[in-house]
Amino acid sequence: MLKVRKDDGTIESFNKYKIIESVRKETGCEGQVINQVVDDVEQILISSPLQIITGPLIREVVNSKFLEHELFECRKKYTRVGMPLYD
């Protein structure tokens, strides 16, 4: 089963419903197309050779799917802006 390493270092099982809630909370975007985006993201992550993934990786895959579905406003709101750790 796919695991997610959280920002605090803990590891938990992957749960696509947490992605849906995150998208709704952070962007206000809802509807069937968001469910389709998250289903696509789940398939990509599960079919990857990775056993442990991170929140930032999930966010990148979600944003790439937003672009594919031309959900530009959702992508803009869901993109994290920050400084690299080495800065």
VOVO-615373 format. One record per atom (N, C-alpha, C, O): x, y, z; residue in one letter; residue number from 1. Coordinates in steps of 0.1 Angstrom, whole numbers, plus 2048, in hexadecimal, padded with zeros to 3 digits. Example, Ala and Ser with C-alpha at 12.3 -4.5 7.8 and 13.67 -1.06 7.14 Angstrom:
BEGIN
NODE  c1  c2  c3 type seq
NODE 884 7C7 84E    a   1
NODE 87B 7D3 84E    a   1
NODE 884 7DF 84E    a   1
NODE 88E 7DF 855    a   1
NODE 880 7EA 847    s   2
NODE 889 7F5 847    s   2
NODE 881 800 84F    s   2
NODE 886 80B 850    s   2
This chain:
BEGIN
NODE  c1  c2  c3 type seq
NODE 808 7F4 800    m   1
NODE 800 800 800    m   1
NODE 809 80C 800    m   1
NODE 813 80D 806    m   1
NODE 804 816 7F9    l   2
NODE 80C 823 7F7    l   2
NODE 80B 82B 805    l   2
NODE 801 82C 80B    l   2
NODE 817 830 808    k   3
NODE 818 838 815    k   3
NODE 81B 847 811    k   3
NODE 822 849 807    k   3
NODE 817 850 81A    v   4
NODE 81A 85E 819    v   4
NODE 822 863 825    v   4
NODE 81F 861 830    v   4
NODE 82E 869 821    r   5
NODE 836 86F 82C    r   5
NODE 831 87E 82E    r   5
NODE 832 886 824    r   5
NODE 82C 881 83A    k   6
NODE 827 88E 83C    k   6
NODE 832 898 840    k   6
NODE 83D 894 842    k   6
NODE 82F 8A5 840    d   7
NODE 838 8AF 843    d   7
NODE 83F 8AD 851    d   7
NODE 84B 8B1 852    d   7
NODE 838 8A7 85A    d   8
NODE 83D 8A5 868    d   8
NODE 846 899 869    d   8
NODE 84B 895 873    d   8
NODE 847 891 85D    g   9
NODE 84F 885 85D    g   9
NODE 848 878 85F    g   9
NODE 84D 86E 85D    g   9
NODE 83B 879 864    t  10
NODE 833 86D 866    t  10
NODE 82F 867 858    t  10
NODE 82F 86E 84E    t  10
NODE 82C 85B 859    i  11
NODE 828 854 84C    i  11
NODE 81A 84E 84F    i  11
NODE 817 848 859    i  11
NODE 811 850 845    e  12
NODE 804 84A 845    e  12
NODE 800 845 838    e  12
NODE 807 847 82E    e  12
NODE 7F5 83D 838    s  13
NODE 7F0 837 82B    s  13
NODE 7EB 842 822    s  13
NODE 7E5 84B 827    s  13
NODE 7EC 83F 815    f  14
NODE 7E7 849 80B    f  14
NODE 7D8 849 80C    f  14
NODE 7D2 83E 80D    f  14
NODE 7D2 854 80B    n  15
NODE 7C3 856 80B    n  15
NODE 7BF 861 802    n  15
NODE 7C2 86D 804    n  15
NODE 7B9 85D 7F6    k  16
NODE 7B6 867 7EC    k  16
NODE 7AC 871 7F1    k  16
NODE 7AB 87C 7EC    k  16
NODE 7A4 86E 7FB    y  17
NODE 79A 877 800    y  17
NODE 7A0 883 807    y  17
NODE 79B 88E 808    y  17
NODE 7AC 881 80C    k  18
NODE 7B4 88C 812    k  18
NODE 7B8 896 807    k  18
NODE 7B9 8A2 80A    k  18
NODE 7BB 891 7FB    i  19
NODE 7BE 89A 7F0    i  19
NODE 7B2 8A2 7EC    i  19
NODE 7B3 8AE 7EA    i  19
NODE 7A7 89B 7EB    i  20
NODE 79A 8A2 7E7    i  20
NODE 797 8AD 7F1    i  20
NODE 794 8B9 7ED    i  20
NODE 799 8AA 7FE    e  21
NODE 796 8B5 808    e  21
NODE 7A0 8C0 808    e  21
NODE 79C 8CC 80A    e  21
NODE 7AC 8BD 805    s  22
NODE 7B7 8C7 804    s  22
NODE 7B4 8D0 7F8    s  22
NODE 7B5 8DC 7F9    s  22
NODE 7B0 8CA 7ED    v  23
NODE 7AD 8D3 7E1    v  23
NODE 7A1 8DC 7E4    v  23
NODE 7A1 8E8 7E1    v  23
NODE 796 8D6 7EA    r  24
NODE 78A 8DE 7ED    r  24
NODE 78E 8E9 7F7    r  24
NODE 78A 8F5 7F5    r  24
NODE 795 8E6 801    k  25
NODE 799 8F0 80B    k  25
NODE 7A2 8FB 806    k  25
NODE 79F 907 809    k  25
NODE 7AC 8F8 7FE    e  26
NODE 7B6 901 7F9    e  26
NODE 7B1 909 7ED    e  26
NODE 7B6 914 7EB    e  26
NODE 7A9 903 7E5    t  27
NODE 7A5 90A 7D8    t  27
NODE 797 90D 7D7    t  27
NODE 793 916 7CF    t  27
NODE 78E 907 7DE    g  28
NODE 780 909 7DC    g  28
NODE 77A 901 7D0    g  28
NODE 76E 902 7CD    g  28
NODE 783 8FA 7C9    c  29
NODE 77F 8F3 7BD    c  29
NODE 778 8E6 7C1    c  29
NODE 77D 8DF 7CA    c  29
NODE 76D 8E3 7BB    e  30
NODE 765 8D7 7BE    e  30
NODE 760 8D1 7B1    e  30
NODE 761 8D6 7A6    e  30
NODE 759 8C6 7B3    g  31
NODE 751 8C0 7A8    g  31
NODE 758 8B3 7A3    g  31
NODE 762 8AF 7A8    g  31
NODE 751 8AD 799    q  32
NODE 755 8A1 794    q  32
NODE 763 8A1 78D    q  32
NODE 76A 897 78E    q  32
NODE 767 8AC 787    v  33
NODE 774 8AD 781    v  33
NODE 77F 8AC 78C    v  33
NODE 789 8A6 789    v  33
NODE 77D 8B1 797    i  34
NODE 787 8B0 7A2    i  34
NODE 788 8A1 7A6    i  34
NODE 793 89D 7A9    i  34
NODE 77D 89B 7A7    n  35
NODE 77D 88C 7AB    n  35
NODE 785 885 7A0    n  35
NODE 78C 87B 7A3    n  35
NODE 783 888 793    q  36
NODE 78A 882 788    q  36
NODE 799 885 789    q  36
NODE 7A1 87C 787    q  36
NODE 79D 891 78C    v  37
NODE 7AB 895 78E    v  37
NODE 7B1 88C 799    v  37
NODE 7BC 887 797    v  37
NODE 7AA 88B 7A4    v  38
NODE 7B0 884 7AF    v  38
NODE 7B1 875 7AC    v  38
NODE 7BA 86E 7B0    v  38
NODE 7A7 86F 7A5    d  39
NODE 7A7 861 7A1    d  39
NODE 7B4 85F 798    d  39
NODE 7BB 855 799    d  39
NODE 7B6 869 78E    d  40
NODE 7C2 868 786    d  40
NODE 7CF 868 78E    d  40
NODE 7D8 860 78B    d  40
NODE 7CF 871 797    v  41
NODE 7DB 872 7A0    v  41
NODE 7DD 865 7A8    v  41
NODE 7E9 861 7A9    v  41
NODE 7D3 860 7AD    e  42
NODE 7D4 853 7B4    e  42
NODE 7DA 848 7AC    e  42
NODE 7E3 841 7B0    e  42
NODE 7D5 847 79F    q  43
NODE 7DA 83D 796    q  43
NODE 7E9 83F 793    q  43
NODE 7F1 835 793    q  43
NODE 7ED 84B 791    i  44
NODE 7FB 84E 78E    i  44
NODE 804 84A 79A    i  44
NODE 80E 844 798    i  44
NODE 800 84E 7A6    l  45
NODE 808 84C 7B1    l  45
NODE 809 83D 7B5    l  45
NODE 813 838 7B8    l  45
NODE 7FD 836 7B4    i  46
NODE 7FD 828 7B7    i  46
NODE 805 820 7AD    i  46
NODE 80B 816 7B1    i  46
NODE 805 824 7A0    s  47
NODE 80C 81C 796    s  47
NODE 81B 820 796    s  47
NODE 823 81A 78E    s  47
NODE 81F 82A 79D    s  48
NODE 82D 82D 79E    s  48
NODE 835 823 7A6    s  48
NODE 82F 81B 7AE    s  48
NODE 842 822 7A4    p  49
NODE 84A 819 7AC    p  49
NODE 84D 81D 7BA    p  49
NODE 853 816 7C2    p  49
NODE 848 829 7BE    l  50
NODE 84B 82E 7CB    l  50
NODE 842 828 7D5    l  50
NODE 836 824 7D3    l  50
NODE 847 825 7E1    q  51
NODE 840 820 7EC    q  51
NODE 83C 82A 7F6    q  51
NODE 831 829 7FD    q  51
NODE 844 835 7F7    i  52
NODE 841 840 800    i  52
NODE 842 84D 7F7    i  52
NODE 84B 84F 7F0    i  52
NODE 837 855 7F8    i  53
NODE 836 861 7F1    i  53
NODE 835 86D 7FB    i  53
NODE 833 86B 807    i  53
NODE 836 879 7F6    t  54
NODE 835 885 7FE    t  54
NODE 82A 88E 7FA    t  54
NODE 825 88D 7EF    t  54
NODE 826 897 803    g  55
NODE 81C 8A1 800    g  55
NODE 81F 8A9 7F4    g  55
NODE 817 8AB 7EB    g  55
NODE 82C 8AE 7F3    p  56
NODE 82F 8B7 7E8    p  56
NODE 82E 8AF 7DA    p  56
NODE 82B 8B5 7D0    p  56
NODE 832 8A2 7DA    l  57
NODE 830 89A 7CE    l  57
NODE 822 899 7CA    l  57
NODE 81E 89B 7BF    l  57
NODE 819 896 7D4    i  58
NODE 80B 896 7D1    i  58
NODE 806 8A3 7CB    i  58
NODE 7FF 8A3 7C1    i  58
NODE 80A 8AE 7D1    r  59
NODE 806 8BB 7CC    r  59
NODE 80A 8BD 7BE    r  59
NODE 803 8C3 7B6    r  59
NODE 817 8B9 7BB    e  60
NODE 81C 8BB 7AD    e  60
NODE 813 8B3 7A3    e  60
NODE 810 8B8 798    e  60
NODE 810 8A7 7A7    v  61
NODE 808 89E 79E    v  61
NODE 7FA 8A4 79C    v  61
NODE 7F5 8A4 791    v  61
NODE 7F4 8A9 7A7    v  62
NODE 7E7 8AF 7A6    v  62
NODE 7E7 8BB 79D    v  62
NODE 7DF 8BD 794    v  62
NODE 7F2 8C3 79E    n  63
NODE 7F3 8CF 796    n  63
NODE 7F5 8CC 787    n  63
NODE 7F0 8D3 77F    n  63
NODE 7FC 8C1 785    s  64
NODE 7FE 8BD 777    s  64
NODE 7F0 8B9 771    s  64
NODE 7EE 8BB 765    s  64
NODE 7E8 8B2 779    k  65
NODE 7DB 8AE 774    k  65
NODE 7D2 8BA 772    k  65
NODE 7CA 8BA 769    k  65
NODE 7D3 8C4 77B    f  66
NODE 7CB 8D0 779    f  66
NODE 7CE 8D6 76C    f  66
NODE 7C5 8DB 765    f  66
NODE 7DB 8D6 768    l  67
NODE 7DF 8DC 75B    l  67
NODE 7D9 8D4 750    l  67
NODE 7D4 8D9 746    l  67
NODE 7D9 8C6 751    e  68
NODE 7D4 8BE 746    e  68
NODE 7C5 8C0 744    e  68
NODE 7C0 8C0 739    e  68
NODE 7BE 8C3 74F    h  69
NODE 7AF 8C5 74F    h  69
NODE 7AC 8D4 74D    h  69
NODE 7A0 8D8 74E    h  69
NODE 7B6 8DC 74B    e  70
NODE 7B5 8EB 749    e  70
NODE 7AE 8F2 755    e  70
NODE 7A6 8FB 753    e  70
NODE 7B1 8ED 760    l  71
NODE 7AC 8F3 76D    l  71
NODE 7B7 8FD 772    l  71
NODE 7BD 8FB 77D    l  71
NODE 7B9 907 76B    f  72
NODE 7C4 910 76D    f  72
NODE 7C3 918 77B    f  72
NODE 7CC 91A 782    f  72
NODE 7B7 91C 77E    e  73
NODE 7B4 923 78A    e  73
NODE 7B7 91A 796    e  73
NODE 7BC 91E 7A0    e  73
NODE 7B2 90D 795    c  74
NODE 7B4 904 7A0    c  74
NODE 7C3 901 7A2    c  74
NODE 7C8 901 7AD    c  74
NODE 7CB 900 797    r  75
NODE 7D9 8FE 797    r  75
NODE 7E0 90A 79E    r  75
NODE 7E9 908 7A6    r  75
NODE 7DC 915 79A    k  76
NODE 7E2 922 7A0    k  76
NODE 7E0 922 7AF    k  76
NODE 7EA 925 7B6    k  76
NODE 7D4 91F 7B4    k  77
NODE 7D2 91F 7C2    k  77
NODE 7D8 914 7C9    k  77
NODE 7DC 915 7D5    k  77
NODE 7DA 908 7C3    y  78
NODE 7E0 8FC 7CA    y  78
NODE 7EF 8FC 7C9    y  78
NODE 7F5 8F4 7D0    y  78
NODE 7F5 905 7C1    t  79
NODE 804 905 7C0    t  79
NODE 80A 90B 7CD    t  79
NODE 805 916 7D1    t  79
NODE 813 905 7D3    r  80
NODE 81A 90A 7DE    r  80
NODE 826 913 7DA    r  80
NODE 82E 90E 7D1    r  80
NODE 827 91E 7E0    v  81
NODE 833 926 7DD    v  81
NODE 83B 927 7E9    v  81
NODE 836 92A 7F4    v  81
NODE 848 924 7E8    g  82
NODE 850 923 7F3    g  82
NODE 85F 923 7EF    g  82
NODE 862 922 7E3    g  82
NODE 867 924 7F9    m  83
NODE 876 924 7F6    m  83
NODE 87B 916 7F8    m  83
NODE 877 90F 801    m  83
NODE 885 912 7F0    p  84
NODE 88B 905 7F2    p  84
NODE 892 905 800    p  84
NODE 896 90F 805    p  84
NODE 893 8F9 805    l  85
NODE 899 8F7 812    l  85
NODE 8A7 8FD 813    l  85
NODE 8AB 901 81E    l  85
NODE 8AF 8FC 808    y  86
NODE 8BD 900 809    y  86
NODE 8BE 90F 80A    y  86
NODE 8C9 915 80D    y  86
NODE 8B3 917 807    d  87
NODE 8B3 925 808    d  87
NODE 8B0 929 816    d  87
NODE 8B0 935 81A    d  87
